[in-house]
Amino acid sequence: MKQKDFYKLFFITIGTYDVFLGGVFVLWYKNIYSYFKIALPNHPGYIFVPALFLMSAGIGELLIARNIL
């Protein structure tokens, strides 16, 4: 495998994971917190902001994978 292909696959994998993980927390944070018996924060923004930041980082990584050079 060429080095360029390795990095492209790496950024696609990392970007997909970040978008998926951020989306799961945005959509189902109440279920995740109740499953692990964690008290919800005072405001949902404490969950939304880091989750959406993670999603935006994943989108950036996918854009890097589109044009690796």
C-alpha positions in Angstrom: 0.0 0.0 0.0 1.4 3.4 -0.9 1.9 5.9 1.8 -0.7 8.3 0.2 -3.3 5.5 0.2 -2.6 4.7 3.9 -3.1 8.3 4.9 -6.3 8.7 2.9 -7.7 5.5 4.5 -6.6 6.8 7.9 -8.4 10.2 7.5 -11.5 8.5 6.1 -11.6 6.1 9.1 -11.0 8.8 11.7 -13.4 11.3 10.1 -16.2 8.7 9.8 -15.7 7.7 13.5 -15.8 11.3 14.7 -18.9 12.2 12.7 -20.6 9.0 14.0 -19.6 9.5 17.6 -20.7 13.1 17.7 -24.0 12.3 16.0 -24.7 9.5 18.5 -24.2 11.9 21.4 -26.3 14.6 19.9 -29.2 12.3 19.2 -29.1 9.9 22.1 -27.2 11.6 25.0 -30.1 11.0 27.4 -30.1 7.3 26.7 -26.3 7.0 27.0 -26.3 9.0 30.3 -29.1 6.9 31.8 -27.5 3.6 30.7 -24.3 4.5 32.6 -26.3 6.1 35.5 -24.7 9.5 35.0 -26.6 12.6 36.1 -27.5 14.9 33.2 -25.8 18.3 33.1 -27.8 21.5 33.9 -28.0 22.5 30.3 -27.9 20.3 27.1 -25.4 22.7 25.6 -22.7 21.0 27.7 -23.2 17.9 25.6 -24.1 19.5 22.3 -21.1 21.8 21.9 -18.4 19.2 22.3 -20.4 16.7 20.2 -21.0 19.2 17.4 -17.3 20.2 17.6 -16.3 16.5 17.2 -18.6 16.3 14.2 -17.1 19.3 12.6 -13.6 18.0 13.1 -14.7 14.7 11.5 -16.0 16.7 8.5 -12.7 18.5 8.3 -10.8 15.1 8.3 -13.0 13.8 5.5 -12.3 16.9 3.5 -8.6 16.3 4.1 -9.0 12.7 2.8 -10.6 14.1 -0.4 -7.5 16.0 -1.3 -4.6 14.5 0.7 -2.0 16.6 -1.0 
